[in-house]
Amino acid sequence: MSLEDLKREAARQALALVEPGMRLGLGTGSTARHFVDLLGARVRDGLKIVGVPTSEATRAQAESLGIPLTTLDATPELDMTVDGADELDRSLRLIKGGGAAHLREKIVACASARMVVIADETKLVDTLGRFPLPLEVVHFGASATRRRIEAAAAAAGCPGEIVLRTREGAPVLTDGGNLLFDARLGRIPDPEDLADRLDRIPGLVDHGLFLGIAERAFVATAKGVVVIATTG
């Protein structure tokens, strides 16, 4: 199977959890797009659900497929969010934000009774950090904020380069209009410690560490779909 086939199979497994009447958070990224596509087909067949998109890109896709949408202001409690991950470990700790939407993704996931992750086997790692950690930063004082992020990462045992994300020479902006930095750390030995230090930095709106949020992951491998679930 190709990588895209694996992503679609993970999405198909998550779709089996969707029940009529659910309020769903719709994730962002290449694997989440497969889930939204499959969900759109179910909606066309008569499934009644309502979705909250985590990005403008997902909103546009869902609208094109005829998926009914709402907002968190109108529907502040969701039944389930299905989203991808740039990295995950077997404790269901995630790095997200490669698609520049991790703040909205985290808000939607935390408004949901459960978060389900869909990914292919290339995203499963023993230790987080190979994928650069996305950081959403306000424009004011961005250089000072970057310096504090560097110090926090070093104190957490994972020093690295903090780089402004650009595209065609211009800064990449989030849907909220903020800057994106990527922390190239290589390895994050203690994600909880790093998250705690980052959470205390003014000017850093949010980071791409999702800890204690995901309940289950469907990881598609060449030998089938592996399910990782939290205990208790």
Steps between C-alpha positions, in 0.01 A plus 500: 500500500613855430540755778172664396327161508626451857370842604162428351478165679569668835229753419260221410554333838426827682187554291358179647478682836269767361136465602191689381446828678863549599665839529844452345823696499650477153878501493752655264774342291558232240357209702208702638406589142436131435270483802303804385469350150366173638269683740362702210407178320317379811316831526390471138363154589288653777719514812391788723792668679635850546866599484730767635801555270841569651623716211375702208635231266292233673198729499527544124538125445205412724277761339586367154387154614173620649595423862287712738721730707471697820733693729627445851311811608173344385598143599758523781497128587593240241477121508822421317784657304683304232834646398843403377840546661844595379647269766360277771648261752348194664384710796286701256706813540489697175672771303260689276514821302671412175190640331515825701175427685605350835336768717156450347558125494579499873201719589265272308656181639471625858134587442436138405414204719769304317775554246585229248824518302548359153848456356723282290788305650761761403357731769547253789825562692665383819588856608339822380709773342618386161219707349555871574271623777266774372461814710239771442636842600347848495678761289575739787835416657544187289880509524487523880246215509724287280791549741286389794390193303864411434579530870199289597594225257859495626380482863276205405800312363428549131690803369448580137450759231176701500425599139233729357289303252488667160355428159633667185695744716204614711408390855236229523203626700244294690126540443515730804757722327792404726855401412621141496837389630631144480719364778751258349577303814574154364392327820268602786590283801223639725208646302307589816788703640547684172127572469489639853790736428352613168159564654657768722640713215303818420469554127495129426133438419533124494732214408447179307536257791170319560537320833225309678247590231483206257311190611567268208707482184454299184843452345493345155795272424582276207378208714174662604364762736654512850281644775666687786276594791539661837442282806268568789 
